[in-house]
Amino acid sequence: MSTQPTPATGGAQPMSQADLEKLIADNVSKSVGPAVDAALAPFAKAQSDVFGRLAAALPGQKDEPTVFDESIMGKHRFGRKALAVALAALEGVPADDMDGICKVVKKHWMPSIHASVEKWAVHVKTTLSAGIAATAGDMVMPSMDPEWIELLRNNAVVRSIARTIPMPTGATTRRRQTGASTAAYQGELGPTTPSNLTVNRVNLSNKKLRALTVVSNDLIRFAGPEAERMVQEDLLRVSALREDRAFLVGNPPIDSGSPQGIRFQTTGSNIAASAGTSLANFQTDFTGMISSVQTANIPASPSNSYFIMSPATFWVMYALATTTGDMIFAAMLGAAQPRIFGFPVLLTTQLGVANSFIGASSGLVIFCYAPALEIHDSMSRTVEGFRGGAYVDDTNTMRSGISNDEMVITCTSEHDFFQTYDVAAAIRTGYAT
């Protein structure tokens, strides 16, 4: 049998596809590899320098910087770190809690993988300290507590004890009897003396109470509904306190546009200066207030009448003692519902001497019969936001919310206050507390 002649190449067999690919890879590696290594060398040196400087900045690490072998993280080391942090985040573990991240990874990944992550976590904790902003501290994002530290404010008291009567039309007229007819005994045939009762009218009308604040639209856009909610709640609270002040000591027309409060609807005979702050003087003042109201035929009792005072006056009374050390008011005022001579006590700093609207050295104590206190209300308190609304600022200058990219938020309520009997309250003034 004859054989085919070999090609002129000297008889070598043809090269397979696999051999050809290997030959190309070897040649590329030899020719391109050194060039790539040379190109990446500056970056590797820079990375080494960075870790050296970070380690040198840490206490106790200046002489021998901590070195972490990144190769143990595998080919995709950056992805493995990111996946570890993301997996922990799904279970509520913060990105700066390396111990928590290790526990989550150990639970979900095989030992060969989570072991490398644990070593990386130890390196981060010991070398890249979160407590040092210049190293890793600025990588840790702070969590935002959703709660606010609330502003300290006065507390409103009158709405809690007064009657609220709807006045939706903005005005109403109350009829009031001001005098009575008379009755007398007479002889068998003598004439009866005629007499008539007398009446008048009390006109009530809405007094408009408004609060307005201006916020940047950026705040609404970027801070979210939390910011708008806080502004609205603040407007409601300041409105509640301002109306409570009016119900207590409102004095139109000096207090322009305000309802007239208890202080100025109470008959002058029931208002007197404090006798002083001794035990005997407090006893005289407080029993005198109760007596003046009940003597006027007001059915005041511990179930329907209240003392209203400032906390400072309250604690002066609480500490009063006899010459033998017995604290007379402490037991009554120290109860869950403080009482004086059986009557409940309400506290508000609106009656304290520090408030300029009641006058210097004019701290008040009010005793009042609650059923005689009426708030005639439109029942339509509103909080509204006007994006781009115009407003007049505190310098009486008109501003454009559109031009300034602002939102105007307002709170509006309308009401009037009425004390049905001018003898239904008694007041002592001049408490320097």
C-alpha positions, 0 to 999 in steps of 0.5 A, a space after each residue: 500500500 502506498 502512502 501520501 507524501 507529506 507537505 513541504 513543511 518537513 512532515 509536521 502534523 497540522 496544529 489543532 485549534 486548542 494548541 493554536 489558542 494556547 500559543 496565542 495566549 502565551 504570546 499575549 501574556 508574554 508581550 502584553 502582561 509586562 506592559 499591563 503590570 507596568 501601567 498598573 504599578 503606580 496605582 498599586 503603589 498609591 494604594 499601598 501608600 494610602 493604607 500605610 498613611 491610614 495605619 500610621 495615623 492610628 495610635 499604636 500603629 506607627 511603627 508597623 502598619 497593619 497590612 491586609 491581604 486583599 487576595 483572600 477576598 477572591 477575584 471580585 473582592 469589592 463586590 463581595 464586600 458590597 454584597 456582605 453590607 447589602 445582605 446585612 442591611 436587609 436584616 436591619 444591620 447598619 453598615 458600620 456594625 462589622 460584628 453584625 455583618 459577620 453574623 449575617 454572612 456566617 448565617 447565609 454563606 459557606 465557610 470558605 466565603 464568610 471566613 474571608 469576610 470576617 478577616 476583612 471585618 477585623 481589619 476594618 475595625 482595628 485599622 479603619 476606625 469609624 471614630 476617626 473622621 480622617 480615616 473611615 469615620 466619614 464613610 459611616 452615614 449617621 442615622 436620623 432619629 425621627 423624634 424631635 426635642 420639643 420646644 418648652 411651652 406654656 400650657 392651655 387650661 381654659 378650653 379644658 374646663 369651659 363650654 364650647 358653643 358653636 357659632 357658625 354664622 360669626 355672630 350671635 346675641 345672648 339674652 340676659 336677665 339683669 333684674 328681678 321683680 319683687 314680692 312682699 306680704 300685704 294685708 287682706 285688702 291692700 293693693 299689691 305693688 307691681 314690679 317687673 324684671 329687667 333684661 338686656 342683650 349680649 352681642 358676641 362675634 367672632 374674633 379672628 386668630 391667625 398664625 402664619 409662617 413661611 418656609 422654603 419650598 426646598 425644605 418641603 421638597 427635600 425634608 419631606 412631609 415631616 417638615 411640613 407636619 412639624 410646621 403645622 403642629 407648631 402653628 396649632 400649638 401657638 394658636 392654642 396658647 394665644 387664645 388661652 391667654 385671651 380667655 384668661 386676661 384678654 383686654 380689648 381694645 388695648 389687646 387689639 382684636 382679642 376677646 375679653 378674658 376672665 380678668 376683665 369680665 369679672 366684677 371689680 368687687 371680686 378682684 383684690 390685691 394679695 394679702 401676702 405670701 405667708 400661711 395666714 395670708 394665703 388662707 385669707 386670700 383663697 377662702 375669700 375668693 371662694 366666699 365671694 363667688 358663693 356669696 353671689 349665689 353662684 353654686 360653686 363646688 369642688 365638682 365644678 370650680 377651679 383655682 388657676 395659678 402659676 407653678 411658682 405660686 403653687 410651690 410657694 404654697 406647697 412649702 408653707 409650714 406652721 411654726 412646728 413644721 407642719 406643711 399645711 397645703 402639702 398633702 392637698 397639693 401633692 395629690 395626683 389631682 392637686 386641690 386647695 380646700 377641696 377645689 382642683 388646681 390647674 397650673 399655667 405659666 401664662 399667669 406668672 409675673 414674668 409675662 409682660 401682658 399681665 403687668 410687672 408684679 401682677 402674678 394672678 390667681 383665679 378662682 372660677 365657676 366653670 359652667 359660666 365660662 363659654 367659648 363661642 366657636 366657629 368650629 372651623 379651625 383650618 391649617 392651609 398651605 399656599 405654595 408661592 403665596 404672597 405675604 407681608 413680612 415683619 418689616 411690613 414689606 410685601 413678598 412674593 412666594 413665587 419669586 422666592 420659591 416659598 410656601 406660606 402656611 397659615 392657621 386660622 380660627 374664629 371665636 369669642 369668649 363670654 363669662 355669663 356672670 361677672 360674679 362667677 370668678 374671683 381674682 387675687 393680684 400681685 403675687 410676685 411669682 
